[in-house]
Amino acid sequence: MTEPAAPPATPTPEDLIRDHTVYSCVMGSRAFGLATDGSDTDRRGVFVAPTPLYWRFEKPPTHVEGPADEQFSWELERFCELGLRANPNILECLHSPLVEHVDATGRELLALRDAFLSRRAHQTFARYAAGQRKKLEADVRQHGAPRWKHAMHLLRLLGSCRDLLRTGELVIDVGEDRERLLAVKRGEVTWPEVERRMEVLAAEAEAAEPKSPLPAEPNRPRVEDFLHRTRRASAR
């Protein structure tokens, strides 16, 4: 009697990134147009774990850190789940101008960018911004000043949220605001002035939400159909 074939070996996290990445890009200051000589290169990606791995008790990871420094990747389902919640990191990853790798599945994912966008972004961006501002305020209380780099990125995020709600499009390169934001990073702007700018941007975003061209909810059926087809193709 022939012995049944042994199941294939479980791929390591490094295997998943090397062999199953469908999309990868550069994020952080380089994507935002805020890079300086000392800026790191932050890489983000999406991989598709082969469907047969889900037929085991031990499931594939939802994300992988590395293998390179400053590299982080999400498994496709987790990426889509977070994107439908308007997670700022996911939405910005989808709109990076610095794409390093994309295959046919990745191109289809990028073609769905508008399906993830909705007025939900106002609440998720605002919640994230509020959390970051509390950390900055704690720095001011403890050390007399915030971490200026973080203050710069918070202003950038608030401006991005406002513009997304106004236009329905997410543009992450800061463009003409570059020098104004870098002045904050260098500590050339007082903390009270930074706070004032934050409050103005937050108020402008709130005012833009009711008139936003964005839909109230993301297009979940489109994203789910894509995920289902990708899982089926990966099962073959």
N, C-alpha and C positions, 0 to 999 in steps of 0.2 A: 504494500500500500504506500502510495506516495505521500510524503510528509507535506503539510501545507506550507506555502511560502512564508518566510518570516516577514513581518511588516518592515517597511523601509525605516532606516535609522532616523531618529528625530533630529532635524536640523538644529544647529546651534543658532543663537541670536545673530552671530556674525554671518552664518550661512544665509539667513533670511534677508539680511541687508544686502549681501553680495549678489545673491541669485534671484531675489524676488522684489527688489525695489522697482516701483513703476513711476515714481516721481521724486525728484530731489531738487532742492534749491538752496540758495544762500539767503539768510535772514539777518536780523539785527541791523547794526548801523550801516553796513554796506548796502543792504536793500533799501534802507530808509533814506539814503543819500546823506548820511551823517558820519561817514567813516573819516577817521584821521589816521595819521601814520601808525598809531599804536592799536588800532582797532582789531579785535579778533574777527575770525571768519566763522560765523555760526551757520551750521548746515542743518536743514530739516528735510525729512523725507517721508514717503509713504510706501509700505511694502504690503504685498498680498500673501498671506500665509496660505500654502496649498490646502485646499478644502479637506482632503483626507486626514489632515492633522486634527480636525475638529471631531473626528469619529473616535478619538481616544479620550481616556479619562483626563489626561493632562493636556490642557489646551495651549495653543500657541500664545506667546506674550502679546499684550495689547500695545506695547511700545518697547523700544530698544534704545538704550543710551550707548552711543559709540557706533562702531569701534574706534572712530577717530575722535580726537579732542573736539569739543564743542559741536558734537553731532548727536541728533535725536531724531528718531523715526517712529511713526505710528503705524499700526496695522490698519488696513483700509477701513474695516468696520468701525473701529474706535474713532478714526479720523472723521468719518462721515457722521457718526453719532454726535461728536463734539461740534462739528460744523453746523449741524442742524440746530444746535443750541446757541449758535452765533458766538462760539468761543473766539475771542479776539486773535489768539495765536494761530488757530486753524484758518480763519478767514484771511489773515495776512499772509500765511504760508501759501494759500491758493493764488494770491495776487502778487507774489514776489516777481520783480522784473528780472531776477537773476536765476534763471532755470539752468541747472547743471545736467539733469538727465530726465528724459520723459519717453516712455514707450507708448504703444497704442492705448493701453488701459489708462496710463497717466494722461494722455491727451483727452480721452473721454472724460476723465475726472475734471480736468481744467475746463472743458466745455460746459460743465455743470456749475461753474462758479456762481452764476446768477441764481441757481436753485437754492443755494445756501443763504442768500442775502434776504433779510427781512427787517422789519422794525424792531424785532427782538434785539438787534445789535445795540440799540440804545441802552437797554437795561444791563446787558452783559458787559459792555464797555464801561458803563457808569459804575457798576459794582466793582469791576477790576480796578478802575481808577480810584475809587473810594478806599479800597484796601491798600493800594500803593501810597495814597496820600497819608494814610494813618502811619505808615512806616516812616515816611519822610518827616512827619510831625514829631514822631518819637525821636528821630535823629536830632532834630532841632532842640528838643527838650534836653536830650542827654549830652549832645556834643556842641550845641550852639549853631549848627548848620546842617542842612540836609546832604545827602549824597547827590551832588549836583548832576551827575550823569543820569541818575534815576529820575531826578526832577525834569531834566530835558526830555526823557523818553515819555514821561507822563503827559507833558504838554503836547508832545507829538501825537500820542494816542487820543487825547481829547480833541485835537484838531481833526484827526482822521475820522473820528466818530461823527463830529459835526458835519464834515463835508460829505460823508457817506449818506447821512440822513437828508442832506440838502439835495444831493445830485443822484442818489441811487447807485453810485459807483464808488468802489473802494480803491483809492490810489494811495500807496504807502510811501512813495518817494516824496519828501517834504518840499522839494523844488525851491522856490524863492525864500522859504522860511529857514533854509539851512543856517545861515549866519546868525540869525536871531536866536535859533535854538542852541547853536554851539556856544554862544555867549553865556547862556545859562549853564552849560556844561563846564565852562571855564570859571564859573563863580562870579561873573561880572554883573549879574542881575541880583538884586536883593531878594531875600526870601519873601518879604511882604509883596513885592511886585510879582514874583512867581505865583504866589497864592492868588493875587488879583487876576492874573491871566487864566489860571485854572478855573476860577469862578466864572469868568466871562465865557470861556469856551464851553463849560458845562451848561450855562444858561442858554447859550446859542444852540447847543445840541437839543436841549429840551424844547426850545421854541420850534425847532425844525421838525421834530418828530410828527406832529399832527398833519403837517403838509407834505411829508416825505413821499416821493414816488415809489418807495419800497413797499412790497406787500406786507400785510400784517404778520404772516407766517411764511416759513420757507416752503419750498415745493418738495415735501417729503416723498410723495409717490415717485417722482423722477429719480431721486437719489436712491430710493429703495430698489427700484427696477434695475438701476445700474449695478448696485451691490449684488443683487440676485443673479444677474447675468454673469458677473465676474466670478462669483462663487461657482456657478455651474461650469464655466469654462475651466476653472482651476481644478475641478474634480476629475477631469478627463486624463 
